């Protein structure tokens, strides 16, 4: 059975309890790692500068504590394998729906695909 490594556990622990619930369920059947949860100002500005985010601090859902967004990637990591990101995205959305948690997946964004990104929807 897959399990999160220490870094993934630490990153997920800084995220909203609903995101923790979703991904603690997903990891039971799908090997993945948490690449990012909370981002402070320096990390957010670096993500923006490097093209991984479209917004400046404090306008990302990653900039809340607990974080309202996480970036999760299939393991082993292959950034070019979009099909694996889509497979994980489908599983995460299905898991969240089954738990009654509303999320948005970056792979569904219209203007810019952000396949690792999952965020809680505002209600």
C-alpha positions, 0 to 999 in steps of 0.5 A, spaced: 500 500 500 502 506 498 504 511 503 506 518 504 513 520 505 515 525 511 515 531 507 509 529 504 506 528 510 509 535 513 506 539 507 499 536 507 499 537 515 499 545 513 493 544 509 486 545 510 483 538 514 478 537 508 484 536 503 488 532 508 482 527 509 481 527 501 489 525 500 489 521 506 484 517 502 487 517 495 494 515 498 491 508 500 490 506 493 494 511 488 502 513 490 503 520 489 506 526 493 505 532 496 509 537 492 506 544 496 501 546 501 502 552 504 506 558 501 509 564 505 510 570 501 517 568 499 515 561 496 509 564 492 513 570 489 518 565 487 512 560 484 510 566 480 517 568 478 518 561 475 511 561 472 508 556 477 503 561 479 499 566 476 498 570 482 502 574 487 502 573 495 497 573 498 492 572 492 493 564 492 489 559 496 496 556 498 497 563 502 492 561 507 494 557 513 492 552 513 492 552 506 486 552 501 490 548 496 495 543 495 499 541 489 500 533 488 503 529 483 503 522 481 509 518 484 514 516 481 515 523 478 514 524 471 512 531 469 511 529 462 506 524 463 500 528 463 495 522 462 498 520 469 496 527 472 489 526 469 488 519 472 490 522 479 485 528 478 479 523 476 481 519 482 481 525 487 475 529 484 471 522 485 474 521 492 472 528 494 465 528 491 464 521 495 466 525 501 461 531 500 467 536 499 467 541 493 474 542 490 477 545 483 482 541 480 487 545 476 487 540 470 480 543 469 482 550 468 480 553 462 486 558 460 492 555 464 492 547 466 495 546 472 495 539 473 498 538 480 493 543 483 487 542 487 483 547 491 477 547 496 471 551 492 468 557 495 461 556 498 
